[in-house]
Amino acid sequence: MSFAHRHLLGIEPLSPSDIQSILDLADTYVDLNRQPTKHSDALAGLTQINMFFEASTRTQASFELAGKRLGADVMNMAMQASSLKKGETLIDTALTLNAMHPDLLVVRHPHSGAVDLLAQKVNCAVLNAGDGRHEHPTQALLDALTIRRKKGRLHRLNIAICGDIAHSRVARSNILLLGKMESRIRLIGPPTLMPAQIAEFGVEVYDDMAEGLKDVDVVMMLRLQKERMDGGFIPSEREYFYRYGLDAEKLANAKDDAIVMHPGPMNRGVEIDGEIADDINRSVIQEQVEMGVAVRMAAMDLLAHNLRAARAGDAA
């Protein structure tokens, strides 16, 4: 498979063939994960360290499960209660970790660019599990796998991404990935939740849900990132749901077979109506969770393959 990268830090450096390679391998891991025995030895003998400087039960659990199913030795580090609070810098942490000889480092950090900095200081493969408002590559990849399996393709679909675009690394990574696959992307939300440089994204922008959702194939809702808001971005949650929350009336503007997505965790009655979230005919939110484990297995498998090849070359 074509994937000549040492790290997975974002969607931006990936080519369409790189994306296809991850998704094709992830498809095989979906099948494995549905077997009674869910085990592979692709990471046997390797050590995976999960460093989450920001809490995320879902993403951390997904990476941990992915590593264990591939046979890695997995360690979780509670960075929120670590020596960083005692004054240790991010570089000090990277050097300390490097001395432990890990093979795969999964990092989530509240500051954009922090994961990239760590990757420059260690000798192992690094996976970005979300950094600030920058990127969340495995979320975009699992979304892509979900769409491809439901729609049969990723190319030239009409996809609406709705809600808090300004604070969302999920939105950024999805815009990059879906753009590489020549899909038409619409961003829907209040002007206060749109990035300042939105014109540079090569997307269509709407502040009216009914207009923006007209004839789309995929409706991707986003969580309101309240922890990243430092002002009055919305008048109230009730008003936000009235204008931008997904309900049956607004969804009726999309194609009859349009699928509904959400990266989770959901704020029911704020971003999405509970009945829509649980609609087994339209919602693929649970499938997204399943695809997340398979995509992370595929990404770590490909990076581990490259890591072993590089080490073998160095030893020769």
Secondary structure as the mmCIF struct_conf table of DSSP 4:
data_model
#
loop_
_struct_conf.conf_type_id
_struct_conf.id
_struct_conf.beg_label_comp_id
_struct_conf.beg_label_asym_id
_struct_conf.beg_label_seq_id
_struct_conf.end_label_comp_id
_struct_conf.end_label_asym_id
_struct_conf.end_label_seq_id
BEND BEND1 ARG A 6 ARG A 6
STRN STRN1 LEU A 8 LEU A 8
BEND BEND2 ILE A 11 ILE A 11
TURN_TY1_P TURN_TY1_P1 GLU A 12 PRO A 13
HELX_RH_AL_P HELX_RH_AL_P1 PRO A 16 ASN A 33
TURN_TY1_P TURN_TY1_P2 ARG A 34 ARG A 34
BEND BEND3 GLN A 35 THR A 37
TURN_TY1_P TURN_TY1_P3 ALA A 42 GLY A 45
STRN STRN2 THR A 47 PHE A 52
BEND BEND4 PHE A 53 GLU A 54
HELX_RH_AL_P HELX_RH_AL_P2 THR A 57 ARG A 69
TURN_TY1_P TURN_TY1_P4 LEU A 70 GLY A 71
STRN STRN3 ASP A 73 MET A 77
HELX_RH_3T_P HELX_RH_3T_P1 MET A 79 ALA A 81
BEND BEND5 SER A 82 SER A 82
HELX_RH_3T_P HELX_RH_3T_P2 SER A 83 LYS A 86
TURN_TY1_P TURN_TY1_P5 GLY A 87 GLY A 87
HELX_RH_AL_P HELX_RH_AL_P3 LEU A 90 ASN A 98
TURN_TY1_P TURN_TY1_P6 ALA A 99 MET A 100
BEND BEND6 ASP A 103 ASP A 103
STRN STRN4 LEU A 104 HIS A 109
BEND BEND7 PRO A 110 HIS A 111
TURN_TY1_P TURN_TY1_P7 SER A 112 GLY A 113
HELX_RH_AL_P HELX_RH_AL_P4 ALA A 114 LYS A 121
BEND BEND8 ASN A 123 CYS A 124
STRN STRN5 ALA A 125 ASP A 131
TURN_TY1_P TURN_TY1_P8 GLY A 132 HIS A 134
STRN STRN6 GLU A 135 GLU A 135
HELX_RH_AL_P HELX_RH_AL_P5 PRO A 137 LYS A 151
BEND BEND9 GLY A 152 GLY A 152
TURN_TY1_P TURN_TY1_P9 HIS A 155 ARG A 156
STRN STRN7 ASN A 158 CYS A 162
BEND BEND10 GLY A 163 GLY A 163
TURN_TY1_P TURN_TY1_P10 ALA A 166 HIS A 167
HELX_RH_AL_P HELX_RH_AL_P6 ARG A 169 LYS A 180
TURN_TY1_P TURN_TY1_P11 MET A 181 GLU A 182
STRN STRN8 ARG A 184 ILE A 188
BEND BEND11 GLY A 189 GLY A 189
HELX_RH_3T_P HELX_RH_3T_P3 PRO A 191 LEU A 193
BEND BEND12 MET A 194 MET A 194
TURN_TY1_P TURN_TY1_P12 ALA A 196 GLN A 197
HELX_RH_3T_P HELX_RH_3T_P4 ILE A 198 PHE A 201
STRN STRN9 GLU A 204 TYR A 206
BEND BEND13 ASP A 207 ASP A 207
HELX_RH_AL_P HELX_RH_AL_P7 MET A 209 GLY A 212
TURN_TY1_P TURN_TY1_P13 LEU A 213 ASP A 215
BEND BEND14 ASP A 217 ASP A 217
STRN STRN10 VAL A 218 MET A 221
HELX_RH_3T_P HELX_RH_3T_P5 LYS A 226 ARG A 228
BEND BEND15 GLY A 231 GLY A 231
BEND BEND16 ILE A 234 PRO A 235
HELX_RH_AL_P HELX_RH_AL_P8 GLU A 237 TYR A 244
BEND BEND17 GLY A 245 GLY A 245
STRN STRN11 LEU A 246 LEU A 246
HELX_RH_AL_P HELX_RH_AL_P9 ALA A 248 LEU A 251
TURN_TY1_P TURN_TY1_P14 ALA A 252 ASN A 253
BEND BEND18 ALA A 254 ALA A 254
TURN_TY1_P TURN_TY1_P15 ASP A 256 ASP A 257
STRN STRN12 ILE A 259 MET A 261
BEND BEND19 GLY A 264 GLY A 264
STRN STRN13 ARG A 268 ARG A 268
TURN_TY1_P TURN_TY1_P16 GLY A 269 GLU A 271
STRN STRN14 ILE A 272 ILE A 272
HELX_RH_AL_P HELX_RH_AL_P10 GLY A 274 ALA A 277
TURN_TY1_P TURN_TY1_P17 ASP A 278 ASP A 278
TURN_TY1_P TURN_TY1_P18 ILE A 280 ARG A 282
STRN STRN15 SER A 283 SER A 283
HELX_RH_AL_P HELX_RH_AL_P11 ILE A 285 ALA A 315
#
